[in-house]
Amino acid sequence: KSQSDANKKIEQRLEEVRFWKKELDDKLEQLVNETDDLLNYKIRVEKSLESFKEPLFITERCLAYREKRVGIDLVNDEVDQELQKEAEIIRGVMALLTRTLEEITEQIRLNRSAKYNLERDLKDKFVALTIDDICFSLNNNSPNIRYSENVLRIEPNSVSLEDWLDFSNTNVEKADKQRNNSLALKALVDSILSQTTSDLRKQCEVVDLAFENGLKVTKDARDKLATHLAKVMEEIASQEKNIALLEKAILDQEGPAKVAHTRLENRTYRPNVELCRDVAQYRLLKEVQEINHNVARLKETLAQAHVELKGLHRRQLALQEEIQVKENTIYIDEVLCMQMRKSIPPREGDELSGWSGGSCPEAVC
């Protein structure tokens, strides 16, 4: 009767250990799955973090290119401000992903620690089940039964049933805690990647729009300068033609002046009383004065025309320099910056592990 009662107690104990072993097995399987998921999440975050280097390089390169603008165009405009904001956002996202990666690494370590405790507990329970199973199978006719010395002792390192229950229960609770922490961390990573993708895509659109608006203003200014330059060139051509006409007009005065001078000179050789101040003499003198006056007026007008021509040439050079400044800005923004930025925005449905086309991180616009 006593042996039968002992058999029942051993059987109950076997059921109890099997129950806890199944609990531990279930928790171990769940924890292993969560740890595997976290390892995949870690790879995704690492790839995302690595792939952010290119867009940050592009943004910083755009800022560096725009430092090569010259003259009045070298200004901290809206494009510069939005590019600086974009760079700050990317650096902030990279810092956030770095901290998230550290949290994932630490959570994996905690999961593995809990897994170790579960495996150790399971190993001990497997041994205990094996021993108690053998004990339960023994009867009075078993060949391996024998007397043993000092079997009525209490092992000094033995624990109470409450301690045994607490130990396994603590391992289960720790495993549950780390599993729940892993689930929360995965949800956080998904949220971070989704939110940063949205924020950075919006910022990229703002930067691109600022580039487009800035280019429109710059091109309009260039076109107006080009129109003004064309008018100045017309004025230069007209003034050069005017100068040529003035120079010809001055040159045309030489013939009549020489004739008048020659006549006056010849008439000084009239003899005696013939050398009189007649009407012809006075008319010749007046003619020379008129020619001299006309030549003086023409030369004054010519000098003024040359001054105006120099002013037009200076305006031409100034306009050409201003147009060159605008062309330089357009080249920097349209060719260097905007062409390079085409690799930044991800397409809809891209994987969170990287940029579309392999050239842009997934969590940036």
C-alpha positions as CSV (number, residue, x, y, z in Angstrom):
1,K,0.0,0.0,0.0
2,S,2.9,2.4,0.9
3,Q,4.7,1.5,-2.4
4,S,1.5,2.1,-4.3
5,D,1.1,5.5,-2.7
6,A,4.8,6.3,-3.6
7,N,4.2,5.2,-7.2
8,K,1.2,7.6,-7.4
9,K,3.3,10.4,-6.0
10,I,6.1,9.7,-8.5
11,E,3.6,9.6,-11.3
12,Q,2.1,12.9,-10.2
13,R,5.6,14.3,-10.0
14,L,6.3,13.1,-13.5
15,E,3.1,14.8,-14.8
16,E,4.1,18.0,-13.0
17,V,7.7,18.0,-14.5
18,R,6.3,17.2,-17.9
19,F,3.9,20.1,-17.6
20,W,6.7,22.5,-16.8
21,K,8.9,21.0,-19.4
22,K,6.2,21.6,-22.1
23,E,5.9,25.2,-20.8
24,L,9.6,25.7,-21.0
25,D,9.7,24.1,-24.5
26,D,6.9,26.4,-25.7
27,K,8.6,29.5,-24.2
28,L,12.0,28.5,-25.7
29,E,10.5,28.0,-29.2
30,Q,8.7,31.4,-29.0
31,L,11.9,33.1,-27.7
32,V,14.0,31.5,-30.5
33,N,11.6,32.7,-33.1
34,E,11.6,36.2,-31.7
35,T,15.4,36.3,-31.6
36,D,15.6,35.1,-35.2
37,D,13.1,37.9,-36.1
38,L,15.3,40.4,-34.2
39,L,18.4,39.3,-36.1
40,N,16.5,40.0,-39.4
41,Y,15.5,43.4,-38.1
42,K,19.0,44.1,-37.1
43,I,20.2,43.3,-40.6
44,R,17.5,45.6,-42.0
45,V,18.4,48.5,-39.7
46,E,22.2,48.0,-40.5
47,K,21.5,48.1,-44.2
48,S,19.3,51.2,-43.8
49,L,21.9,52.9,-41.7
50,E,24.6,52.1,-44.2
51,S,22.6,53.2,-47.1
52,F,22.0,56.7,-45.6
53,K,25.6,57.6,-46.2
54,E,25.0,58.2,-49.9
55,P,22.0,60.7,-49.6
56,L,23.9,62.5,-46.8
57,F,26.9,62.7,-49.1
58,I,24.6,64.0,-51.9
59,T,23.1,66.7,-49.7
60,E,26.4,67.8,-48.4
61,R,27.9,67.8,-51.9
62,C,24.9,70.0,-53.1
63,L,25.7,72.5,-50.3
64,A,29.4,72.4,-51.3
65,Y,28.5,73.0,-55.0
66,R,26.3,75.9,-54.1
67,E,29.2,77.5,-52.2
68,K,30.8,77.9,-55.7
69,R,28.1,80.4,-56.7
70,V,29.5,83.8,-57.3
71,G,28.6,87.4,-56.9
72,I,25.1,88.3,-55.8
73,D,23.9,84.7,-56.2
74,L,26.2,83.6,-53.3
75,V,23.4,83.9,-50.7
76,N,21.9,81.7,-48.1
77,D,18.6,81.3,-49.9
78,E,15.6,79.0,-49.4
79,V,17.4,76.1,-51.2
80,D,20.4,76.3,-48.9
81,Q,18.2,76.4,-45.8
82,E,16.1,73.4,-46.9
83,L,19.3,71.5,-47.9
84,Q,20.7,72.2,-44.4
85,K,17.5,71.0,-42.9
86,E,17.6,67.9,-45.0
87,A,21.2,67.1,-43.8
88,E,20.1,67.7,-40.2
89,I,17.2,65.3,-40.7
90,I,19.4,62.6,-42.2
91,R,21.9,62.9,-39.5
92,G,19.1,62.7,-36.9
93,V,17.7,59.6,-38.5
94,M,21.1,58.0,-38.6
95,A,21.6,58.7,-34.9
96,L,18.2,57.3,-34.2
97,L,18.9,54.2,-36.2
98,T,22.2,53.8,-34.4
99,R,20.5,53.9,-31.0
100,T,17.8,51.5,-32.3
101,L,20.5,49.1,-33.5
102,E,22.1,49.2,-30.0
103,E,18.8,48.5,-28.5
104,I,18.2,45.5,-30.8
105,T,21.7,44.2,-30.0
106,E,21.1,44.5,-26.3
107,Q,17.6,42.8,-26.7
108,I,19.2,39.9,-28.6
109,R,21.7,39.5,-25.8
110,L,18.9,39.5,-23.2
111,N,17.0,36.9,-25.3
112,R,20.0,34.7,-25.5
113,S,20.5,35.0,-21.7
114,A,16.8,34.0,-21.1
115,K,17.2,31.2,-23.7
116,Y,20.3,29.9,-21.9
117,N,18.4,29.7,-18.6
118,L,15.5,27.9,-20.3
119,E,17.8,25.4,-22.0
120,R,19.6,24.7,-18.7
121,D,16.3,24.2,-16.9
122,L,15.0,22.0,-19.7
123,K,18.2,19.9,-19.5
124,D,17.8,19.4,-15.8
125,K,14.1,18.5,-16.2
126,F,15.0,16.0,-18.9
127,V,17.4,14.3,-16.5
128,A,14.9,14.5,-13.7
129,L,12.2,12.9,-15.9
130,T,14.6,10.2,-17.0
131,I,15.4,9.4,-13.4
132,D,11.9,9.5,-12.1
133,D,10.6,7.5,-15.1
134,I,13.1,4.8,-14.2
135,C,12.0,5.0,-10.5
136,F,8.3,4.7,-11.5
137,S,9.0,1.6,-13.6
138,L,10.7,-0.3,-10.7
139,N,8.8,-3.0,-8.9
140,N,9.7,-5.8,-6.4
141,N,10.7,-8.1,-9.3
142,S,13.0,-5.5,-11.1
143,P,16.5,-6.9,-11.5
144,N,18.3,-3.7,-10.6
145,I,16.9,-3.1,-7.2
146,R,19.3,-3.1,-4.2
147,Y,20.0,-1.8,-0.8
148,S,21.8,1.6,-0.6
149,E,23.5,3.1,2.4
150,N,22.4,6.4,3.9
151,V,19.4,6.9,1.6
152,L,17.3,8.6,4.3
153,R,19.5,11.7,4.2
154,I,18.4,15.1,3.0
155,E,20.8,16.4,0.3
156,P,22.2,19.7,1.6
157,N,21.9,21.3,-1.9
158,S,18.3,20.3,-2.3
159,V,15.6,22.9,-2.6
160,S,12.0,23.1,-1.5
161,L,9.1,22.5,-3.8
162,E,8.2,26.2,-3.6
163,D,11.8,27.1,-4.6
164,W,11.6,24.6,-7.5
165,L,8.3,26.1,-8.7
166,D,9.7,29.7,-8.3
167,F,12.8,28.8,-10.3
168,S,10.9,27.5,-13.4
169,N,8.2,30.1,-13.0
170,T,10.9,32.8,-12.9
171,N,12.6,31.4,-16.1
172,V,9.1,31.4,-17.8
173,E,8.4,35.0,-16.7
174,K,11.8,36.2,-17.9
175,A,11.3,34.5,-21.2
176,D,7.8,36.1,-21.5
177,K,9.2,39.5,-20.6
178,Q,12.0,39.3,-23.2
179,R,9.6,38.0,-25.8
180,N,7.2,40.9,-25.1
181,N,10.1,43.4,-25.2
182,S,11.2,41.9,-28.5
183,L,7.7,42.4,-29.9
184,A,7.5,46.0,-28.7
185,L,11.0,46.7,-30.2
186,K,10.0,45.2,-33.6
187,A,6.9,47.4,-33.6
188,L,9.1,50.4,-32.7
189,V,11.5,49.7,-35.5
190,D,8.7,49.4,-38.0
191,S,7.3,52.7,-36.8
192,I,10.7,54.4,-36.9
193,L,11.4,53.2,-40.5
194,S,7.9,54.2,-41.7
195,Q,7.9,57.6,-40.0
196,T,11.4,58.5,-41.1
197,T,10.6,57.4,-44.7
198,S,7.6,59.7,-44.7
199,D,9.4,62.7,-43.1
200,L,12.4,62.5,-45.3
201,R,10.4,62.0,-48.4
202,K,8.4,65.2,-47.6
203,Q,11.7,67.1,-46.9
204,C,13.1,65.9,-50.2
205,E,10.0,67.2,-52.0
206,V,10.4,70.5,-50.3
207,V,14.1,70.7,-51.3
208,D,13.3,69.8,-54.9
209,L,10.5,72.3,-55.0
210,A,12.9,75.0,-53.7
211,F,15.4,74.1,-56.4
212,E,12.7,74.3,-59.1
213,N,11.4,77.7,-57.8
214,G,14.9,79.0,-57.4
215,L,15.8,77.9,-61.0
216,K,12.7,79.6,-62.3
217,V,13.6,82.9,-60.7
218,T,17.2,82.6,-61.8
219,K,16.3,81.7,-65.4
220,D,13.8,84.6,-65.5
221,A,16.5,87.0,-64.3
222,R,18.9,85.6,-66.8
223,D,16.4,86.0,-69.7
224,K,15.7,89.6,-68.6
225,L,19.4,90.3,-68.5
226,A,19.8,88.7,-71.9
227,T,17.0,90.9,-73.3
228,H,18.6,94.0,-71.8
229,L,22.0,92.9,-73.2
230,A,20.5,92.6,-76.7
231,K,19.1,96.1,-76.4
232,V,22.5,97.4,-75.2
233,M,24.2,95.6,-78.1
234,E,21.7,97.4,-80.5
235,E,22.6,100.7,-78.9
236,I,26.3,100.0,-79.2
237,A,25.9,99.2,-82.9
238,S,23.8,102.3,-83.4
239,Q,26.3,104.5,-81.5
240,E,29.2,103.0,-83.4
241,K,27.4,103.8,-86.7
242,N,26.7,107.3,-85.3
243,I,30.4,107.8,-84.5
244,A,31.4,106.6,-88.0
245,L,29.0,109.2,-89.4
246,L,30.4,112.0,-87.2
247,E,34.0,111.1,-88.2
248,K,33.0,111.1,-91.8
249,A,31.2,114.5,-91.3
250,I,34.4,115.9,-89.8
251,L,36.5,114.5,-92.6
252,D,34.1,116.0,-95.1
253,Q,34.8,119.5,-93.7
254,E,38.4,119.2,-94.7
255,G,37.8,119.9,-98.5
256,P,35.8,123.1,-98.0
257,A,38.1,124.3,-95.3
258,K,41.2,123.7,-97.5
259,V,39.5,125.5,-100.4
260,A,38.6,128.5,-98.2
261,H,42.1,128.6,-96.7
262,T,43.7,128.4,-100.1
263,R,41.5,131.2,-101.5
264,L,42.4,133.4,-98.6
265,E,46.0,132.6,-98.9
266,N,46.0,133.3,-102.7
267,R,44.2,136.6,-102.3
268,T,46.9,137.9,-100.0
269,Y,49.1,138.2,-103.1
270,R,46.8,140.7,-104.9
271,P,49.0,143.8,-105.8
272,N,48.7,147.2,-104.3
273,V,45.3,148.7,-104.1
274,E,43.8,145.4,-105.3
275,L,44.5,144.0,-101.9
276,C,41.2,145.4,-100.6
277,R,38.7,144.0,-98.0
278,D,36.0,143.3,-100.5
279,V,32.8,141.4,-100.0
280,A,34.5,138.2,-101.3
281,Q,37.2,138.6,-98.6
282,Y,34.6,138.9,-95.8
283,R,32.6,136.0,-97.1
284,L,35.7,133.8,-97.2
285,L,36.6,134.7,-93.6
286,K,33.0,134.0,-92.5
287,E,33.1,130.7,-94.4
288,V,36.3,129.6,-92.5
289,Q,34.7,130.6,-89.2
290,E,31.5,128.6,-90.0
291,I,33.6,125.6,-90.9
292,N,35.6,125.9,-87.8
293,H,32.5,126.2,-85.7
294,N,30.9,123.2,-87.4
295,V,34.0,121.1,-86.9
296,A,34.1,122.1,-83.2
297,R,30.5,121.1,-82.8
298,L,31.0,117.8,-84.6
299,K,34.1,117.0,-82.5
300,E,32.2,117.8,-79.3
301,T,29.4,115.5,-80.3
302,L,31.9,112.8,-81.3
303,A,33.6,113.0,-77.9
304,Q,30.3,112.7,-76.2
305,A,29.4,109.8,-78.4
306,H,32.7,108.0,-77.5
307,V,31.9,108.6,-73.8
308,E,28.4,107.1,-74.3
309,L,29.9,104.2,-76.2
310,K,32.3,103.5,-73.4
311,G,29.4,103.5,-70.9
312,L,27.5,101.1,-73.1
313,H,30.5,98.8,-73.3
314,R,30.8,98.9,-69.5
315,R,27.1,98.1,-69.3
316,Q,27.6,95.3,-71.8
317,L,30.4,93.8,-69.7
318,A,28.4,94.1,-66.5
319,L,25.4,92.4,-68.1
320,Q,27.6,89.6,-69.5
321,E,29.1,89.1,-66.0
322,E,25.6,89.1,-64.4
323,I,24.4,86.6,-67.0
324,Q,27.5,84.4,-66.4
325,V,26.7,84.5,-62.7
326,K,23.2,83.3,-63.4
327,E,24.4,80.7,-65.9
328,N,26.9,79.4,-63.2
329,T,24.1,79.2,-60.7
330,I,21.8,77.4,-63.1
331,Y,24.6,74.9,-64.0
332,I,25.2,74.2,-60.3
333,D,21.5,73.8,-59.4
334,E,20.2,72.1,-62.5
335,V,23.1,70.0,-63.8
336,L,25.2,69.3,-60.7
337,C,22.6,69.2,-57.9
338,M,19.3,68.2,-59.3
339,Q,20.8,65.5,-61.6
340,M,22.6,64.0,-58.6
341,R,19.5,64.2,-56.4
342,K,17.5,62.0,-58.8
343,S,18.9,59.0,-57.0
344,I,17.5,60.1,-53.7
345,P,13.7,59.6,-53.6
346,P,12.7,55.9,-53.1
347,R,9.8,54.6,-55.1
348,E,6.6,53.4,-53.6
349,G,6.8,49.9,-52.2
350,D,10.5,49.8,-51.8
351,E,11.9,47.5,-49.2
352,L,12.8,49.1,-45.9
353,S,16.3,47.6,-46.1
354,G,17.6,50.1,-48.6
355,W,17.2,52.6,-51.4
356,S,15.5,51.9,-54.7
357,G,18.0,51.0,-57.4
358,G,20.6,50.4,-54.7
359,S,21.6,54.1,-54.7
360,C,19.3,55.6,-52.0
361,P,18.5,54.5,-48.4
362,E,15.0,53.3,-47.9
363,A,14.2,55.6,-45.1
364,V,14.9,58.9,-46.9
365,C,13.2,60.8,-49.6
